[in-house]
Each structure stands twice: as C-alpha cells, then as structure tokens.
Amino acid sequence: MRISQSIEAPIEKVWDILTDTRQWPLWGPSVSAVDCAQRYISAGATGRVKTVIGIWASFQIIRFEPPYYWNWQVAGVPATGHRLEPVGSGRCELVFEMPALAFPYTLVCRRALNNITRLACRG
C-alpha cells in the first residue's frame, strides 16, 4: 500500500528531513523522541524511537538508497518505506509504503506527509 504527496521543494531538502533523526519528532506523529548515535541515518543504523504513548522501540535501517529510498524495522517488524521521486525541477513526490494490513496507519502517514511538506516548504 502506498500514499503520496507532491512537495514543492528539492529532493535533497526533503531527503535531509527524512534522514535527520532530530527532525523525526517534528514530522512523525507517532514519534516523540529518538535515541540514535547518528544524527543522519545510513544503511544498518540502529537506535530507538519513543512513541507518543511513552514506549521505546528499537529500530534498524534495512535499505538505504540516497536520496531516493529508505526503510526500516521497528521492534523487529518491517515498517514504513520512505520513497522520493523527482517531479521536475525543485519538486518531488514523497511516497510512504506500508503493508496492506497496516491500512489504519495511513492516517498517521497522511499527517506525516503534511508535516514534512510544511517543514520542506518553510523559509
């Protein structure tokens, strides 16, 4: 399952937002904090995310293909894929990929898309 949104910002700017662990709580509605040795994720990076209900869950970056794609496992379970597709000069399409069984999570991902768009398009 995929949901996407067009963003009026260069792909590099959106990639920076997606891979900067300090920004995850700013755009990820289910993430309130991140504990990771790396500020910017890379292949194999590991850490923990604190959910909005206060539970810490470990994560590992599984696939990492800058500046177009990364996915991860959270608590050992395959989680969201984050894909960027160029759409002309200074624009890109951000796509979140998730298993079909995660259909209810699309509401959270929709909010994340809106938050990332806001961050990428400001000042």
PyMOL CGO cylinders between C-alpha atoms (Angstrom):
from pymol import cmd
from pymol.cgo import CYLINDER

trace = [
    CYLINDER, 0.00, 0.00, 0.00, 1.24, 3.49, -0.87, 0.3, 1, 1, 1, 1, 1, 1,
    CYLINDER, 1.24, 3.49, -0.87, 0.22, 7.02, -0.04, 0.3, 1, 1, 1, 1, 1, 1,
    CYLINDER, 0.22, 7.02, -0.04, 1.97, 10.03, -1.51, 0.3, 1, 1, 1, 1, 1, 1,
    CYLINDER, 1.97, 10.03, -1.51, 2.12, 13.78, -1.73, 0.3, 1, 1, 1, 1, 1, 1,
    CYLINDER, 2.12, 13.78, -1.73, 3.76, 16.21, -4.13, 0.3, 1, 1, 1, 1, 1, 1,
    CYLINDER, 3.76, 16.21, -4.13, 6.13, 18.67, -2.45, 0.3, 1, 1, 1, 1, 1, 1,
    CYLINDER, 6.13, 18.67, -2.45, 7.32, 21.99, -3.89, 0.3, 1, 1, 1, 1, 1, 1,
    CYLINDER, 7.32, 21.99, -3.89, 10.88, 21.54, -2.63, 0.3, 1, 1, 1, 1, 1, 1,
    CYLINDER, 10.88, 21.54, -2.63, 14.09, 19.99, -3.98, 0.3, 1, 1, 1, 1, 1, 1,
    CYLINDER, 14.09, 19.99, -3.98, 14.50, 16.28, -3.38, 0.3, 1, 1, 1, 1, 1, 1,
    CYLINDER, 14.50, 16.28, -3.38, 17.71, 16.92, -1.38, 0.3, 1, 1, 1, 1, 1, 1,
    CYLINDER, 17.71, 16.92, -1.38, 15.86, 19.13, 1.11, 0.3, 1, 1, 1, 1, 1, 1,
    CYLINDER, 15.86, 19.13, 1.11, 13.15, 16.53, 1.68, 0.3, 1, 1, 1, 1, 1, 1,
    CYLINDER, 13.15, 16.53, 1.68, 15.75, 13.75, 1.96, 0.3, 1, 1, 1, 1, 1, 1,
    CYLINDER, 15.75, 13.75, 1.96, 17.51, 15.77, 4.67, 0.3, 1, 1, 1, 1, 1, 1,
    CYLINDER, 17.51, 15.77, 4.67, 14.25, 16.00, 6.65, 0.3, 1, 1, 1, 1, 1, 1,
    CYLINDER, 14.25, 16.00, 6.65, 13.58, 12.27, 6.23, 0.3, 1, 1, 1, 1, 1, 1,
    CYLINDER, 13.58, 12.27, 6.23, 17.04, 11.15, 7.34, 0.3, 1, 1, 1, 1, 1, 1,
    CYLINDER, 17.04, 11.15, 7.34, 17.72, 13.64, 10.17, 0.3, 1, 1, 1, 1, 1, 1,
    CYLINDER, 17.72, 13.64, 10.17, 16.74, 11.85, 13.39, 0.3, 1, 1, 1, 1, 1, 1,
    CYLINDER, 16.74, 11.85, 13.39, 16.41, 15.21, 15.18, 0.3, 1, 1, 1, 1, 1, 1,
    CYLINDER, 16.41, 15.21, 15.18, 13.55, 16.06, 12.84, 0.3, 1, 1, 1, 1, 1, 1,
    CYLINDER, 13.55, 16.06, 12.84, 11.61, 12.79, 13.18, 0.3, 1, 1, 1, 1, 1, 1,
    CYLINDER, 11.61, 12.79, 13.18, 9.56, 14.02, 16.18, 0.3, 1, 1, 1, 1, 1, 1,
    CYLINDER, 9.56, 14.02, 16.18, 8.71, 17.17, 14.17, 0.3, 1, 1, 1, 1, 1, 1,
    CYLINDER, 8.71, 17.17, 14.17, 7.04, 15.23, 11.37, 0.3, 1, 1, 1, 1, 1, 1,
    CYLINDER, 7.04, 15.23, 11.37, 6.31, 11.74, 12.70, 0.3, 1, 1, 1, 1, 1, 1,
    CYLINDER, 6.31, 11.74, 12.70, 3.02, 11.82, 14.63, 0.3, 1, 1, 1, 1, 1, 1,
    CYLINDER, 3.02, 11.82, 14.63, 3.82, 8.53, 16.40, 0.3, 1, 1, 1, 1, 1, 1,
    CYLINDER, 3.82, 8.53, 16.40, 7.39, 9.55, 17.42, 0.3, 1, 1, 1, 1, 1, 1,
    CYLINDER, 7.39, 9.55, 17.42, 8.04, 11.77, 20.43, 0.3, 1, 1, 1, 1, 1, 1,
    CYLINDER, 8.04, 11.77, 20.43, 11.83, 11.22, 20.77, 0.3, 1, 1, 1, 1, 1, 1,
    CYLINDER, 11.83, 11.22, 20.77, 14.75, 9.44, 19.08, 0.3, 1, 1, 1, 1, 1, 1,
    CYLINDER, 14.75, 9.44, 19.08, 17.87, 7.89, 20.56, 0.3, 1, 1, 1, 1, 1, 1,
    CYLINDER, 17.87, 7.89, 20.56, 20.42, 7.20, 17.81, 0.3, 1, 1, 1, 1, 1, 1,
    CYLINDER, 20.42, 7.20, 17.81, 24.21, 7.54, 17.70, 0.3, 1, 1, 1, 1, 1, 1,
    CYLINDER, 24.21, 7.54, 17.70, 23.91, 9.03, 14.21, 0.3, 1, 1, 1, 1, 1, 1,
    CYLINDER, 23.91, 9.03, 14.21, 22.07, 12.28, 13.59, 0.3, 1, 1, 1, 1, 1, 1,
    CYLINDER, 22.07, 12.28, 13.59, 21.62, 11.28, 9.94, 0.3, 1, 1, 1, 1, 1, 1,
    CYLINDER, 21.62, 11.28, 9.94, 20.71, 7.65, 9.33, 0.3, 1, 1, 1, 1, 1, 1,
    CYLINDER, 20.71, 7.65, 9.33, 22.60, 5.37, 6.98, 0.3, 1, 1, 1, 1, 1, 1,
    CYLINDER, 22.60, 5.37, 6.98, 22.44, 1.71, 5.98, 0.3, 1, 1, 1, 1, 1, 1,
    CYLINDER, 22.44, 1.71, 5.98, 22.35, -0.50, 9.06, 0.3, 1, 1, 1, 1, 1, 1,
    CYLINDER, 22.35, -0.50, 9.06, 21.89, 2.37, 11.53, 0.3, 1, 1, 1, 1, 1, 1,
    CYLINDER, 21.89, 2.37, 11.53, 20.19, 1.38, 14.77, 0.3, 1, 1, 1, 1, 1, 1,
    CYLINDER, 20.19, 1.38, 14.77, 18.57, 3.22, 17.62, 0.3, 1, 1, 1, 1, 1, 1,
    CYLINDER, 18.57, 3.22, 17.62, 15.32, 3.67, 19.50, 0.3, 1, 1, 1, 1, 1, 1,
    CYLINDER, 15.32, 3.67, 19.50, 12.19, 5.72, 18.98, 0.3, 1, 1, 1, 1, 1, 1,
    CYLINDER, 12.19, 5.72, 18.98, 9.89, 6.76, 21.78, 0.3, 1, 1, 1, 1, 1, 1,
    CYLINDER, 9.89, 6.76, 21.78, 6.24, 6.52, 20.83, 0.3, 1, 1, 1, 1, 1, 1,
    CYLINDER, 6.24, 6.52, 20.83, 3.68, 9.11, 21.80, 0.3, 1, 1, 1, 1, 1, 1,
    CYLINDER, 3.68, 9.11, 21.80, 2.36, 6.66, 24.39, 0.3, 1, 1, 1, 1, 1, 1,
    CYLINDER, 2.36, 6.66, 24.39, 5.78, 6.56, 26.07, 0.3, 1, 1, 1, 1, 1, 1,
    CYLINDER, 5.78, 6.56, 26.07, 7.07, 3.17, 24.89, 0.3, 1, 1, 1, 1, 1, 1,
    CYLINDER, 7.07, 3.17, 24.89, 10.60, 2.91, 23.50, 0.3, 1, 1, 1, 1, 1, 1,
    CYLINDER, 10.60, 2.91, 23.50, 11.03, 0.64, 20.45, 0.3, 1, 1, 1, 1, 1, 1,
    CYLINDER, 11.03, 0.64, 20.45, 14.29, -0.35, 18.76, 0.3, 1, 1, 1, 1, 1, 1,
    CYLINDER, 14.29, -0.35, 18.76, 14.80, 0.31, 15.07, 0.3, 1, 1, 1, 1, 1, 1,
    CYLINDER, 14.80, 0.31, 15.07, 17.20, -0.69, 12.32, 0.3, 1, 1, 1, 1, 1, 1,
    CYLINDER, 17.20, -0.69, 12.32, 17.57, 0.85, 8.87, 0.3, 1, 1, 1, 1, 1, 1,
    CYLINDER, 17.57, 0.85, 8.87, 17.26, -2.06, 6.42, 0.3, 1, 1, 1, 1, 1, 1,
    CYLINDER, 17.26, -2.06, 6.42, 17.53, -0.46, 2.97, 0.3, 1, 1, 1, 1, 1, 1,
    CYLINDER, 17.53, -0.46, 2.97, 19.19, 2.88, 2.31, 0.3, 1, 1, 1, 1, 1, 1,
    CYLINDER, 19.19, 2.88, 2.31, 19.49, 4.31, -1.22, 0.3, 1, 1, 1, 1, 1, 1,
    CYLINDER, 19.49, 4.31, -1.22, 20.24, 8.07, -1.04, 0.3, 1, 1, 1, 1, 1, 1,
    CYLINDER, 20.24, 8.07, -1.04, 18.48, 10.28, -1.93, 0.3, 1, 1, 1, 1, 1, 1,
    CYLINDER, 18.48, 10.28, -1.93, 15.56, 8.13, -3.02, 0.3, 1, 1, 1, 1, 1, 1,
    CYLINDER, 15.56, 8.13, -3.02, 14.63, 5.43, -0.54, 0.3, 1, 1, 1, 1, 1, 1,
    CYLINDER, 14.63, 5.43, -0.54, 14.98, 4.04, 2.96, 0.3, 1, 1, 1, 1, 1, 1,
    CYLINDER, 14.98, 4.04, 2.96, 13.02, 1.57, 5.02, 0.3, 1, 1, 1, 1, 1, 1,
    CYLINDER, 13.02, 1.57, 5.02, 13.31, 0.14, 8.47, 0.3, 1, 1, 1, 1, 1, 1,
    CYLINDER, 13.31, 0.14, 8.47, 12.21, -2.35, 11.05, 0.3, 1, 1, 1, 1, 1, 1,
    CYLINDER, 12.21, -2.35, 11.05, 10.72, -1.15, 14.31, 0.3, 1, 1, 1, 1, 1, 1,
    CYLINDER, 10.72, -1.15, 14.31, 10.68, -3.62, 17.20, 0.3, 1, 1, 1, 1, 1, 1,
    CYLINDER, 10.68, -3.62, 17.20, 11.80, -6.26, 14.70, 0.3, 1, 1, 1, 1, 1, 1,
    CYLINDER, 11.80, -6.26, 14.70, 8.76, -5.71, 12.45, 0.3, 1, 1, 1, 1, 1, 1,
    CYLINDER, 8.76, -5.71, 12.45, 9.02, -4.35, 8.87, 0.3, 1, 1, 1, 1, 1, 1,
    CYLINDER, 9.02, -4.35, 8.87, 7.76, -0.77, 8.94, 0.3, 1, 1, 1, 1, 1, 1,
    CYLINDER, 7.76, -0.77, 8.94, 7.25, 2.15, 6.57, 0.3, 1, 1, 1, 1, 1, 1,
    CYLINDER, 7.25, 2.15, 6.57, 9.25, 2.62, 3.39, 0.3, 1, 1, 1, 1, 1, 1,
    CYLINDER, 9.25, 2.62, 3.39, 10.12, 6.24, 2.53, 0.3, 1, 1, 1, 1, 1, 1,
    CYLINDER, 10.12, 6.24, 2.53, 10.50, 6.92, -1.20, 0.3, 1, 1, 1, 1, 1, 1,
    CYLINDER, 10.50, 6.92, -1.20, 11.28, 10.16, -3.05, 0.3, 1, 1, 1, 1, 1, 1,
    CYLINDER, 11.28, 10.16, -3.05, 10.59, 10.52, -6.75, 0.3, 1, 1, 1, 1, 1, 1,
    CYLINDER, 10.59, 10.52, -6.75, 11.79, 13.56, -8.74, 0.3, 1, 1, 1, 1, 1, 1,
    CYLINDER, 11.79, 13.56, -8.74, 8.97, 15.50, -10.42, 0.3, 1, 1, 1, 1, 1, 1,
    CYLINDER, 8.97, 15.50, -10.42, 10.72, 18.20, -12.41, 0.3, 1, 1, 1, 1, 1, 1,
    CYLINDER, 10.72, 18.20, -12.41, 12.93, 21.00, -11.19, 0.3, 1, 1, 1, 1, 1, 1,
    CYLINDER, 12.93, 21.00, -11.19, 12.60, 21.79, -7.49, 0.3, 1, 1, 1, 1, 1, 1,
    CYLINDER, 12.60, 21.79, -7.49, 9.74, 19.34, -6.86, 0.3, 1, 1, 1, 1, 1, 1,
    CYLINDER, 9.74, 19.34, -6.86, 9.39, 15.77, -5.71, 0.3, 1, 1, 1, 1, 1, 1,
    CYLINDER, 9.39, 15.77, -5.71, 6.82, 13.18, -4.77, 0.3, 1, 1, 1, 1, 1, 1,
    CYLINDER, 6.82, 13.18, -4.77, 7.12, 11.68, -1.29, 0.3, 1, 1, 1, 1, 1, 1,
    CYLINDER, 7.12, 11.68, -1.29, 5.71, 8.17, -1.04, 0.3, 1, 1, 1, 1, 1, 1,
    CYLINDER, 5.71, 8.17, -1.04, 5.17, 6.13, 2.11, 0.3, 1, 1, 1, 1, 1, 1,
    CYLINDER, 5.17, 6.13, 2.11, 4.95, 2.38, 1.54, 0.3, 1, 1, 1, 1, 1, 1,
    CYLINDER, 4.95, 2.38, 1.54, 3.43, 0.01, 4.09, 0.3, 1, 1, 1, 1, 1, 1,
    CYLINDER, 3.43, 0.01, 4.09, 1.97, -3.50, 4.28, 0.3, 1, 1, 1, 1, 1, 1,
    CYLINDER, 1.97, -3.50, 4.28, -1.72, -3.77, 3.35, 0.3, 1, 1, 1, 1, 1, 1,
    CYLINDER, -1.72, -3.77, 3.35, -2.51, -4.93, 6.88, 0.3, 1, 1, 1, 1, 1, 1,
    CYLINDER, -2.51, -4.93, 6.88, -1.33, -1.53, 8.13, 0.3, 1, 1, 1, 1, 1, 1,
    CYLINDER, -1.33, -1.53, 8.13, -4.24, 0.27, 6.43, 0.3, 1, 1, 1, 1, 1, 1,
    CYLINDER, -4.24, 0.27, 6.43, -5.27, 2.16, 9.62, 0.3, 1, 1, 1, 1, 1, 1,
    CYLINDER, -5.27, 2.16, 9.62, -1.72, 3.55, 9.81, 0.3, 1, 1, 1, 1, 1, 1,
    CYLINDER, -1.72, 3.55, 9.81, -2.34, 5.50, 6.60, 0.3, 1, 1, 1, 1, 1, 1,
    CYLINDER, -2.34, 5.50, 6.60, -3.99, 8.23, 8.70, 0.3, 1, 1, 1, 1, 1, 1,
    CYLINDER, -3.99, 8.23, 8.70, -0.76, 8.67, 10.66, 0.3, 1, 1, 1, 1, 1, 1,
    CYLINDER, -0.76, 8.67, 10.66, 1.25, 8.65, 7.43, 0.3, 1, 1, 1, 1, 1, 1,
    CYLINDER, 1.25, 8.65, 7.43, -1.03, 11.25, 5.84, 0.3, 1, 1, 1, 1, 1, 1,
    CYLINDER, -1.03, 11.25, 5.84, -0.36, 13.58, 8.75, 0.3, 1, 1, 1, 1, 1, 1,
    CYLINDER, -0.36, 13.58, 8.75, 3.38, 12.89, 8.43, 0.3, 1, 1, 1, 1, 1, 1,
    CYLINDER, 3.38, 12.89, 8.43, 3.26, 13.78, 4.73, 0.3, 1, 1, 1, 1, 1, 1,
    CYLINDER, 3.26, 13.78, 4.73, 1.61, 17.09, 5.59, 0.3, 1, 1, 1, 1, 1, 1,
    CYLINDER, 1.61, 17.09, 5.59, 4.17, 17.79, 8.34, 0.3, 1, 1, 1, 1, 1, 1,
    CYLINDER, 4.17, 17.79, 8.34, 7.11, 17.05, 6.02, 0.3, 1, 1, 1, 1, 1, 1,
    CYLINDER, 7.11, 17.05, 6.02, 5.61, 19.27, 3.33, 0.3, 1, 1, 1, 1, 1, 1,
    CYLINDER, 5.61, 19.27, 3.33, 5.30, 22.11, 5.85, 0.3, 1, 1, 1, 1, 1, 1,
    CYLINDER, 5.30, 22.11, 5.85, 8.92, 21.66, 7.01, 0.3, 1, 1, 1, 1, 1, 1,
    CYLINDER, 8.92, 21.66, 7.01, 10.27, 21.46, 3.44, 0.3, 1, 1, 1, 1, 1, 1,
    CYLINDER, 10.27, 21.46, 3.44, 8.37, 24.50, 2.19, 0.3, 1, 1, 1, 1, 1, 1,
    CYLINDER, 8.37, 24.50, 2.19, 9.04, 26.93, 5.03, 0.3, 1, 1, 1, 1, 1, 1,
    CYLINDER, 9.04, 26.93, 5.03, 11.52, 29.82, 4.72, 0.3, 1, 1, 1, 1, 1, 1,
]
cmd.load_cgo(trace, "trace")
